[in-house]
Amino acid sequence: MVKLCVLCSKNRAMIKRPKTNQPICKECFFYVFETEIHNTIVNAKLFHRGERVAIGASGGKDSTVLAHVLKVLNDRYDYGIELFLLSVDEGITGYRDDSLETVKRNQQQYELPLKIVSYADLYGWSMDEIVKEVGRKNNCTFCGVFRRQALDRGSVMLGVNHIVTGHNADDIAETILMNIFRGDIARLGRCTEIVTQGESNIRRSKPFKYTYEKEIVMYAYFKKLDYFSTECIYSPDAYRGYARTFLKDLESIRPSAIIDIIHSGEAFEIKADVKMPTPKTCKRCGYMSSNDICKACVLLEGLNRGLPQLGVGKGTDMRRIQASLSAEEGTTTARKTVQHFSQIERDAAFPEVVQPRDPALVNTPPPRMPTHLLPNDTASSKKDLTW
């Protein structure tokens, strides 16, 4: 017997929606997926008419779907915003060089200006070089810190004051778990916020805050979007992977576990007598920091000194390093390692179109096969076990 969509009661159901377990048709899935994101944007008042917004684009499923959906919703609901693609080239051979080709194709497909900034230009180090120095145990610490600053620096060059990222509900739930496991109260309070803003005055928002990763994969699959499906070659040993595995086990038992964890994180309250970090500005680069010298400058100093583990850690050792570098400021031996944030100049013109390479010369893995497809709706019976 043919099962009908529970929403329209007309079309044959093709999908068992991961978020609600409802059998629905493809057209209704597109509608509820896009409408829920629109409602998130409206309820959180994410955009203002005339705003210039940069989409953090990596070429992966999340940022590709985000770029597609924001362009569709901007046209449909007349947000009145100007969209840009902003990518960071970390310098990871065999991964980022190929995924950036996807971003270049997205630039043409969605007709959005693209700006690419690189670690090599900003910091003088690529991730391949950093991994050779630090190994694979703490390399994600360097990449995460450097990428955050690189996005803000690229935004200043573009003249935008708002960055949207493809962080989805699974990512946020994982971050909540990680901060609980580490006892990181300061980050626990921030990680559930849909909009954050620091000393750089650049807003960051997450339109996919309540959007399941499985539904993003499903949307990209049925819309036939062009994205890069391979994970970073340096990430398998990352701490986040263990939180992800734990979360997927919970989701298999209780699909609402992801949203439940997010709502629990939102409900956390920090006692008034708990000492929280005081926002400061880095004395070296002018970026927001909780110390006199920001984490990026500490990590960069360690690399330049041949002591890559210098800034990896926290507590007494970390404070001693911060104090040492702060004391060096103003002396003749102090070394300028990165351009001061206040000296970054806005690009005089729109970014030029970056032509992608011939697809035949680029390693582009096939897209992920979504789960939760109802029988006879896919030619392949092989399940995606990466979840």
N, C-alpha and C positions, 0 to 999 in steps of 0.2 A: 504493500500500500504506500502511495506517495505521501510523504509528510509535508504539509504546507507550512509556510512561514507564519510564526505566531504573531507577527506584527501587522502584515498586510492581508494575511489569509487568502492570498491569490497565487503567489508564485511558489514553486517548489523550494523547500528549505535546502540549502547547500552547506550551511555552516552551523556548527554548534558553538555559539559565541563563548569564548573562554571566560569572559567576565561574569556572565550570568547563566551560562549553560542553556540559553534559549536557542532552539532551532530556527534560523532565519535565512532569508534569501540574500543573495549578493547585493542587490540594490538597497535593501533595508539596512544591511550592514554598513554600506558606504554612508548612508544618511545618518545613522545613529553615531557612527564613529566621528564624522565631521561635526555633527551638531553638538556632541558632548564636548569636543575641543572648543568650539565656538562659545558654548556656555561657560566653560572655564575661563576663557579670555574675557568675556563680558563681566562675569561675576567678580573677577579679580581686578577688573579695570586695567588690564595689562598695557593697552595701547592708547595713544592720544593722536588725534588727527594731525597730520603734518609731520609726525615723528619719523626719523630715519632709524631703521631697525636692521641690525646685522644678524644673520642666521649663522650660528657656528656650524660649519659644514665640514664633515670628515669624509663623506662619500659612503658612510655606512647606512644601514636601514633607517635608523632614528632620524638623522639629520636630513636624509633624502625625503622621507615621508613628511617631515616637518616643513621643508621648503615647498613641497608640492601642496600640502594642506593650507599653509599660510597664504600662498598665492591664490588658491581657490577661494578661501574665506575672505581675503582682502577684496577680491573682485565681487564676490557674492553679497557681502554685507557692507561693503564700502567703508572699511576701517580708515581709509585715507592715509595709510602709511607707505613709506618708501623702503623697499626691501633690498638687501644686499646679501651676498654670500661671503663669509669670512672663514678662511681655512688656515690652519697651522701646519707647516711642514716640519715635523720633528726630526727628519733625517733618518728614517728607518728603511733601509734598503730591502726591497722585496715585499714591503707592506705599504708604507705611506706613499712611495713614489707611484705605485699602481693605483691606490685608492684616490689619489689626487686627480688621476685621469678621469675617474668617475665624476668628480666634482666639476671638472672642466666641461664634461658633457652635460651635466646638470645646468651649468651656466647657460649653455645654448638652448637646452630643452625648456627652461623656465624663463629665459630672457632676463636674467638677473645679473648685475655687475658682480664680479668676483675679485676679491683681494686675498693674496696669499702672503703670509709672513713666515719666516723660517727661524728655527733655533740658531742656525749657523750665523745668520745676519744679526740677530738680536743679542745672542750670548757668546758667539764664537765657538760653540760646541754643537755637534749633532748628537742625537741619541745613540747612534752606533758608536761614536767616540766615547760617550759617557759610559755606556755599558762595558766597553773594554776596560775602563778605569775602575768602575764600581762593582762590576759583576751583575748578576741577575737577581740578587736578593733585595736590593733597595732601589732598583732603577725606576720603579713606578713613582717613588717619592719625588725624584728629580723631574720626571716628565709631568706629573700633575701640577707641581708648583710652577714650573716654567710655562706650561700651556695656559694656565689661568692668566698669568701676566701677559703672555703673548697675545691672547684674545683682546685684552684691554688696550694694549699698545696698537694693535691693528684697528681697533674701533676708533681710536683717536685719529689715526691716519685717514680713516674713511669719513671722519666727521660725524659719527653716530654716537648716541648716548644710551643705547639700549641693545643688549645682546640677548637673543633667545637661543636656548640650547635644547637638544633632543633628549634630555634626561626624562625617562619614563617612570611609571609607577614602580616597576621592579627595581630600577636603579635607586630610587629614593628609599624604598623599603630596605634594600641591602645596606645603604648608608646608615640608616637608623640602627640596624642591627650591629653594624661595625662600631658605631660610636658608643652603643651600649656595652658591647664586649670590651672596648678599650677604656670605658669610663670617661669619655671625652664630653663633658657637660656643655662646654662652649659650642662645639660643633653640633651637638645634638639639638640645641635650641635653634640653630640656623638652618639645618639641613631640610626641615619640612616647610620652610617658607617658600612660597611660589615666586616671590620677588625679593631679591637682595640688592643692596647697594652699599658700596664702601667709600673710602676716601677719594677714589678716582671719579666719583659722580657718574659712573656708568652703571645703569641698571641691568640686572640679569634676571631673566624670568624663564619659567619652565611650563610652557603650554601643555606638555604631555604629563603633567604631574599625576593625573588620575587615569592615564592610558596604559593598558597592559602591553607588555612587550610582544606577547603572542598575537595580539590584535594588530600591532604595527607590522609584524611580519606578514600577517594575513592580508592587510590592506595593500602592502607593497606587491604582494604576489598577484592579487586579482587586478590591480591597476597596472601591472607589468612595469613597475618603476625600475629605473636603472640604478642599482646600488652595488656596493662592494661588500661581500658577505663574510670575509675572513677576519678573524680576530687578530689583534696585535701579536706579533711573534714573541714579544718580550713579556706578555701578560699571564701566561699559564701559571706561574708561581705566585701571582699577586694575592694578597690577603683577601681581596674582595671575592675571589673565586670560591673560597670556603663559605662565605656568607651567602653567595649565590646558590651554591649546592643545597645549603640548609633551607633557603627560601623556596627552592623548587620542590623540595620534599614536602614542605608545608602546603604549598599550592596544590600538589597532587592529591592531598587529603581534603583540603578546604580551599577552593578557588578564591574565596573572599579574603584569604589570609593577607594578601598583598595590601589591599585597601585598608584592612583592619589595622595592620602595623602602621600605616601612614597616619590614620586617625589617632592611634595611640601616641605616636610621636608628636602630633599636633597638640595633644592634651597634656603633655609633660609640662610641669611648672617648676621653675628653679627657685629654691628658697631665697629669701631676701638677703640672708647673711652669707650666701655663697659668693666668694670673690671671683669676678669675671675679668677677662683680659680687657685692658683699656685700649681703645683704638688709637694708633699713632701713625706717623708717616716716616717711612724709611729715610734715614739721613743720607744714604748713598744714592738711591734711585728715585725717591719721592713717591714710592708706591705705598699703599696702605699696609700696615703691619701692626702686630701686637707688641713689637719690640722696637728698639732704636734702629736695628738693622733687620730688614725683612728676610724671610726664609730663602728667597731666591738668591739674594746677594750672599748669604752665608754659604749656600750650596755652591754657588759659582766661585766664591773665594777658595773653597776647598779644592775644586777642580783645578783652578789656576795655580794653587800651591803644590799640587801633586798629592793632596790629602783628601781624596774623594769622600771619606767617611766623616769629614769635619762637621758637616751640618746635619748628619743623620742621627737622630736621637732627640731626647727631650730631658727636662729636669735640670739638675744642677750643672751637668756638663754643657748642656745647650746654653744655659744662662751665662756660663763662664766664657763661652765662645762669643756670644753676643756682646758681652762687655768688652772683650779683647778687641773685636773689630770696631766697636763704637769708639774705643779709646784711640784707635789708629786714625780715625777721621780727623782731618785738619793737619796731619803731619805730612812731611814731604814724601814719606814712603807709601802713603795711602794710594791705592790703585783704583782708578775708575774702571769698572768692569762692565757697565751697561749704561746706556743713555738715560739721563734723568727724565723722569716722566714729564716734567714741565717743558722740556725742550723738544718733545716730539711734535713735528709739524704735520698739519693736515695736507693730504694730497691735493695738488692744485686742480686736478681733473679727475674724472671718473676713471676707474681702473680699465686698462685696455683689455680687450677680449683675449683670453688665453686659449690658444688652439690646442685641443687634445691630440695626443699621438694616434696613429693608426691603431684601431682596436685589435687588429691581428698581432700587434707587437706588444700588447699589454696583457698581463695575467689577470683575467677577470673571472673569479670563481662563479659558479651558477648560484642563483638566489636560493635562499632557504625554502624548503617545502614546509608549509604551515601544518600544524596539527589541527584537530577539531574540524576536519572536513567530513561531511556525512558520506556514506558509502556511494560508490559509483561516480564520484565527482572528481576523481583524479586518476590518471593513468598509472600511477605508481603506488604500490602498496607498501613501499618502504617508509618507515616512520623516521621522523627527525628525532634522534635521541639526545641531541645537544642540550635540550632543556633540562 
